[in-house]
Amino acid sequence: MPDEDGHPSPEEMSLPAVLTALADPLRYAVVSELLREPVGAERTCASFELPVSKSTTTHHFRVLREAGLVRQVDRGNSRAATLRRADLDRRFPGLLDLITAER
């Protein structure tokens, strides 16, 4: 069962949900950008400057969070996202390497 913020445990992450989240080009770009950041780096959702409305940005990050790709924390009037590298590497070995190689 996801935690109170909607983050699934690593055991709850499903490959279909992760692949569905990554199938969208904007969400794929977010994950790709987070892979270029140092491990544990946090970025606000607005910092990605997605070419969509604020509500659509919120939707994209909800999909990423519910799939288990990112962890989001409230930072005052914004939310910061961190890539769940360790969890993803344990659950789906090689997936992040494939995304990194695509760049």
N, C-alpha and C positions, 0 to 999 in steps of 0.2 A: 504494500500500500504506500503510495507517495506520502512524503512528509507534509506538514501543514502548509508549506509554500509550493507544493506541487512537484517536488523533485522525486523521481522514482529511485529506489535503491538500485545498485548495480544488477542485482538478480532480477529486478523487474524490467530492466531495459530490454526491449525486443528489437531484433534486427529489422523487421518490417517498419516499426515506428521510426527508427533511426534513418533508414533508407528513404522513407516518405518525407521526413524532415529535410534531408539532404537533397531531395529531388528538386526542391525549389531553388532557383539560381540565387536569390537574395539570401536565403538561409545558408546555402552552401558558401557564399561569399563571406558571411559572418564567421562561420567556422574556419574557413581558410585564413581570414585575417587574424582570428584568435590564435591560430597555429603559428603565426609569425611573431606573436608576443612571447615574452619570457613566461616560463611555467608559473602559474598562479596569478598572472596579470589580470586585473579587473578593468573593464571598459564599460562606460555607460552606454545604454542602448542608443542614445542620440549621437554618440561619437562615431557611429558607423555611417551616419548621414545617408540612410537608405532613401531612395527616391520615391517614397510613398508617404501617405498620411501617418500621423502619430498613432492613430488607432490600428492601422495596418502594421506598423512597426511593432506595436504591442502584441498583435496576433502572431507575427513571425517569431518573436521571442518566447511567447507562450508555447508554441509548437516545439521549439528547440528545447525549452525547459522540460516539457512533459515527455519528450523523447529521451531525455537524460543527457543531451549533448552539452548543455550549459547549466551552471548553477547561478541563480540570481539572488541578489541581496538588496534590500532597500537601503538607499543612501539619501535620506532626507526626501526631497521631492523628485528623486530619480531612482533608477535601479541600475545596478552594476552587474555585468555578466562575466563569468569565468568559465573557460572550457574545462570540462571534467576529464582531463587527459588520463589520469591514472585509472579512473573507473572505466573509461572507454577502452584503454589499452588492455585491461584485464578481461573485460567482457567480450570485446571484439578485436583480438590481436591483429595488428596490421592495418586496420581501417584508417587510422589517422596518418599512417605512413603513405597510404594510397592517395589521400587528399593532398598531402604535402608534395608528393611526386607529380601531381597534376599541375601544380603551379608552374 
